[in-house]
Amino acid sequence: MNTNVAGLSVSAFSKALLKSLGEEAKIASLHVTSVQRTVPEQARILVQKHVINGKDSNYKSHQVTALISETKAAYHDPQGKHRGSFKWATDHIAKGILGLKGGPQTASKHIVTTPFVEVFDIGLRHLSRHQREALLAACRARYPFPIKALGIPEKMHPNPDAGRDQLSEKEKHQARQLLGPQEFKDEDCFHLEVLVPVMNEGSKYMNTA
């Protein structure tokens, strides 16, 4: 099977990886739904999503949630000097992201600060349960290179209570939080962090100083 890689653009190395993953999992097409971003790009997304569209912000980092709330309040303040200013809101969040403890990636794993790692998401909505599981197995076979880390939907995690009848509820809760060293919980997608050889022919990293 020759897997087609559609959607947003990734490097030649990552595209070849995706084709290999798809062919191994017997998937006709994989769709790249999100790629890595700069800080200003991430700031624009947060402003549009939370400040303008009003979607609740519930991030793991309380710093990010507080930054969004602060920006949202100023943006919608009838008497405020920043009311309705998309540019101010974007600049304010971008500055806040750069000052986050833990670095910009605290705001999003899509903010990449090294040319050696490429980050992107693969949509799963068009894949069957069997295809999702086959794709996960193919990804796991490529730890720790070239796949450095993988975010997977929470519902794809094994039953955390299986074989744990003798554990207390607290111990079961702790067990539910445990993932492999390369994995973490994400939305309904596969979030891949790929180690890309700098001198990979055709890679967008070829000209990175």
N, C-alpha and C positions, 0 to 999 in steps of 0.2 A: 504494500500500500504506500502510495506517495502522498504524504500529508501536506495539505496546503496551509501556509501560515498567513493569516489575514489580519486586518486591523491596523493598529499603530505600528510605526517603524521601530525595529530593533537592529542591533548590529548583525553583521553577517555571521559572527560566531554564535550569537544567541538564536538566530533564525535556524542555523544548522542544528543546534541543540534541540529546538522545538520540533523540528521535522523528525529528528531521531526519536524523541519522546513519543510523538504522535504515532509514528510507524510501529514502535514497540507496543503501544497500547491499542493499536488498530483503530485509530481515530482519523477520519478523513480530513478534518479541518480544525485548526486551533486558532482562536481569535484573541489577539492582544488588545486588551481594553484600557490599559493604563501603563504609562512609562514613567521614567524618572523625571524629576522636576527641579527647577531652580527655586530658591527661596521666594522671589517675587511671584513666580507661577503658583506656588503653594499658597501664598498669601491671597492671591486673587481668587483661588478656589474656595478658601475659607470665608472670605468676605461674601462671595456670591451665595454660598451654601447656607451660612449661618446668620450673617449680618443682614443681608437683603432678603433671602428666601425664608429666613426665620426657623430653619431646622435646628432642633435642640443639639447642643454640643455636649457630648459625654465622653471625653477623651480620658485615657489612662493617666495622662499627665494633667494634674490640676493646674499647672502653669498655663497650659494651652487653653483649657476651659476658661480660666480667669481672664486671659488675654482677649479671647473672643467676647466674653461678657462685657468687659470694659469698652471694647471697640463698638460693640452693638449699642451700648447705652449712649455713648457720645454721638454715634451716627444718627440715632433716632431722637435725640434730645431737641425738643422744639425751640429752646432758647440757646442751644449750643452753637459754637462757631464752626463745628465740623459736621453739622446736620446735612445728611445727604451727599457727603463728599466721598465718592468711591476712591479717589486718589489718596485722600488722607487715610481712609480706613485700610487700604492696601499697604501703604507705606508704614503705617503704625504697626500692623500685624507682622510685616516683613522684618521690621526692626526688632520687634518682640521675639520673633523666631530665632534671630541671630543671637539673642541674649539668653536663650533658654539654658538652664542647667542641664547638662547632658548633651548639648549641641543641637543643631537644627533638626536632626533626625528624630528628636523627641516629638516634633510636630507631625512628622510623617516619615515612614520608612522609604518613601519615594524621593526624598531629598538625599542625594548622593554627593559626598564630598571627596570621593577618590575616583580616578579614571580606571581603576582595576575592578570595579564592581558595577554591573548593570542591573537595574531593578525594573520589573514589569509584572503586570497581572495577566492571567489567562482566564477568560470567562468560562463558566461551567454550565450555564443555563441550558445549552443545547446538547449537553452530554448526558448519557444514561448513567445510572448508578454504577453499572459494571465498567463503563468507560472511565468514570472518575476514579474508581478504585485501581484500575489498570494504569492510569496516568500517575496516580500517587506512588504505586509500586515502581514505576519507571523512574520517577524523580528520586525516590529513596535509594535507588541503585546507583545514583550519581552524587551521593554525599561522600566526602566533603568537597569534591571537585568534579565537575565545575559548579555544582549547585552548593552555594555557601549556606543558604537558609531558605526555608519554605514556609509560607503562611498557608494554612488550610482551614476550610470551614469547620466550625466547632462540631457540627452534626456528623462530620466524617470521622471524628475521633472514636476509638473503640469504647465500648461500654466501660466506664470507669469503675463500676461496681462489680464487674464480673470477677468471681473468685475472691471477693473481699468481704465475705459474710462475717468474718471474725473481727473486722475493723470497726472502730467507733465512727460516728458521723463526722467528727472532726478529721479523723485520719482519711476517711473517704473523700472529704472535701479537698484535703491536701493532695491526695492522689489524682483528683480530677484536674489539678493545675499543672501536673507534670507532663511534659512533652519531651520528645527526643531533643538532643542538643542542637539540631538543625531546624526544629519546627516550633511554630507558635500559632496561636489562634487568630484567624482573620475572618473577613467577610466571605460572601459566597463566590469565592474565586480562589485560584492558586496564585499566591504572591511569591515570585521567584527572585532571589538575589544570586546573581551568577558571577563567578570569577572569570573575567575576560582577559586572555593574554593580550598584552599591550601591542605586540607586533603582529597580531592576527591580521592576515591579508583581508582587506575589504572592511575591516572594523572601523567604526567611527572614531576609535581611540588611536588610530595610526598616527595622527598628527598632534596628539596631546603631548605637550612638553613636560 
